[in-house]
Amino acid sequence: MKRYAQTVMLKDDPEIIRKYEEYHANPFPETNEGLLRVGVQRMYIYRFQRMLYMFMETGDDFDMAVDMPRYMDHPRAREWDELMATFQEPVPGAPESGTWVAMKEVYALEA
């Protein structure tokens, strides 16, 4: 199993934060189906103030560079991604090419 962690900021607006959480309480069914179809087994998003942290587990054969673009082939996945991007802004120091930024794992405890 592979693990991924990413972070992004929400825009500094309480209404945007409320809407973001509302959308995630009832996501487009096609987004969840598409993520599972390309090999995402678990995904969690946490929020602290404006900062979001996403943790994702996939199968060993998952390739972020190949499988996430396959996920985005579905029009509803693209629609969801474009909509969510309107709520987000990059974390300080992030490359200008996107919103979510990969985080480096620095510690793990496993039984």
C-alpha positions in Angstrom: 0.0 0.0 0.0 1.2 3.5 -0.8 0.4 6.6 1.2 0.2 10.2 0.1 -0.2 13.4 2.1 -1.0 16.8 0.5 -1.9 20.2 1.8 -3.6 23.3 0.4 -5.2 26.5 1.9 -8.8 27.5 1.7 -9.4 31.1 0.8 -9.8 33.4 3.8 -13.6 33.6 3.8 -16.0 31.9 6.3 -18.6 31.4 3.6 -16.1 29.7 1.3 -15.0 27.4 4.1 -18.7 26.6 4.9 -19.4 25.8 1.2 -16.3 23.7 0.9 -17.3 21.5 3.9 -20.9 21.4 2.6 -19.8 20.1 -0.8 -17.6 17.4 0.9 -20.5 16.3 3.1 -22.3 15.4 -0.2 -19.7 14.9 -3.0 -20.6 14.1 -6.5 -21.0 10.3 -6.6 -18.8 10.2 -9.7 -15.9 11.6 -7.9 -15.8 8.9 -5.2 -16.5 6.2 -7.8 -13.7 7.6 -10.0 -11.2 7.7 -7.2 -11.9 4.1 -6.3 -11.8 3.0 -9.9 -8.2 4.4 -10.4 -6.9 2.7 -7.2 -7.5 5.1 -4.3 -8.5 2.9 -1.4 -8.9 5.5 1.3 -8.9 9.3 1.4 -9.4 11.7 4.3 -9.4 15.4 4.3 -8.8 17.3 7.6 -9.1 21.1 8.2 -7.5 23.4 10.7 -8.7 26.9 10.2 -7.9 27.5 6.5 -5.4 24.7 6.1 -6.5 21.4 4.6 -4.5 18.2 4.9 -5.4 15.2 2.7 -4.2 11.7 3.4 -4.7 9.0 0.7 -3.9 5.3 0.6 -3.7 3.4 -2.7 -2.7 0.0 -4.0 1.0 -0.7 -4.6 0.5 -0.4 -8.4 -1.0 3.2 -8.1 1.0 5.8 -10.0 0.0 9.4 -9.2 1.3 10.7 -12.5 -0.7 8.1 -14.5 -3.8 7.3 -12.4 -4.9 10.8 -11.3 -5.0 12.0 -15.0 -7.1 8.9 -15.7 -9.5 9.9 -12.9 -9.7 13.4 -14.5 -10.9 11.9 -17.8 -14.4 11.8 -16.4 -16.3 15.1 -17.0 -17.8 15.2 -13.5 -14.3 14.6 -11.9 -13.0 17.6 -13.9 -16.1 19.7 -12.9 -15.5 18.8 -9.2 -11.8 19.6 -9.4 -12.5 22.9 -11.1 -15.2 23.8 -8.5 -13.0 22.9 -5.5 -10.1 24.9 -6.9 -12.3 28.1 -6.7 -12.2 27.6 -2.9 -8.5 27.0 -2.6 -5.2 28.9 -2.7 -1.7 27.5 -2.6 0.2 27.2 0.7 3.1 29.6 1.1 6.1 28.3 -0.8 4.1 26.1 -3.1 5.0 25.9 -6.8 2.8 28.1 -9.0 1.6 25.1 -11.1 -1.2 23.9 -8.8 -3.0 24.0 -5.5 -2.4 20.8 -3.6 1.2 20.3 -2.6 2.7 16.9 -1.7 4.0 16.6 1.8 7.1 14.5 2.8 6.6 11.8 5.3 8.9 12.3 8.2 7.6 9.8 10.7 5.5 6.6 10.7 4.5 4.2 13.5 3.0 0.9 12.4 2.1 -2.1 14.5 
